[in-house]
Structure formats: structure tokens, C-alpha cells
Amino acid sequence: MQAGNTYRFETCGDSDFDTQITIFNETGTTALAFNDDFCGLQSSVEFTPITTGTYLVQVNEFDCASNSTCMTLRATLLSADCNENEVVVENV
């Protein structure tokens, strides 16, 4: 992930699976962001890294329950640095 950009990870509206989302540092030793039950039983977390690098996104079921399901994890870039490939519209 790129430092300064904001990312959203969510499972909202996809299943009745009771998800939790945790974002960890590259080694998986430090939890940097967490969410449980943002939208019903599903989760959504926004994260803005302060350094560019690799981060781990863990999706698990609440209380570490064992279950079998299909789900969608949506990852969305909410903000980006506009300096690169910037388009300026004038005289509109």
C-alpha cells in the first residue's frame, strides 16, 4: 500500500457470515486497524498507511468460529496522490 492513500476493505452486504477485518503490519505482529459489525454482521475498515509497504489483511469469523462460506472482500482506494498523471480541467 502507498503511504498517504486511504483504503477501504469491506465484506458488507455479501453474506450472513459474521466477519471481522484486521490489518496487520508486514510481519503480522502488530494490528494497525480492526473492525467488527460495521454493517450488520459484516465489517468495513478504512486504513491510511504512514509508510509505503506490504500490509496483511485478515478476514475471519467472529470468535474464531469454524465455518464454510463464500464471500467477497471489496478493496477500494478512496484517495490517491494526484501529482502523478494529474489531469487539470480548465475553462469549464
Secondary structure by P-SEA (a helix, b strand, c coil): ccccbbbbbbbccccccbbbbbbbccccccccccccccccccbbbbbbbccbbbbbbbbbcccbbbbbbbbbbbbbbcccccccbbbbbccc
